[in-house]
Amino acid sequence: QVQLVESGGGLVQAGGSLRLSCAASGSIGSINAMGWYRQAPGKQRELVAVITSGGSTNYQDSLKGRFTISRDNAKNTVYLQMNSLRTEDTAVYYCNARITTMNHMDLPVWGQGTLVTVSS
């Protein structure tokens, strides 16, 4: 069994910063791409950013320059640094990872989500 646990969400004023973390645990053989998605009230879930095991990144175009994704492979953890936050960044942020388990199963895994609220 594999799980992702997110942390770091909360309430922040517009213009502020937050750093989200997501740690993978369980029967992990290897972790391929890891990423962050978000879902605002009444909207579909959307990609925020992804990072490969080799460190290549891809961002939603509108978030480039404000959000930075990184990962620590030794800790099986992915981070999302969010700066200059805006009220429209308010959403539940979900971590996602493509994990190959110790018994060679290839699984997409989602975290439970962490709420980010940006106040004006």
Secondary structure, 3 states (H helix, E strand, C coil): CEEEEEECCEEEECCCCEEEEEEEEECEEEEEEEEEEEECCCCCCEEEEEECCCCCEEECHHHECCEEEEEEHHHCEEEEEECCCCHHHCEEEEEEEEEEECCCCEEEEECCCEEEEEEC
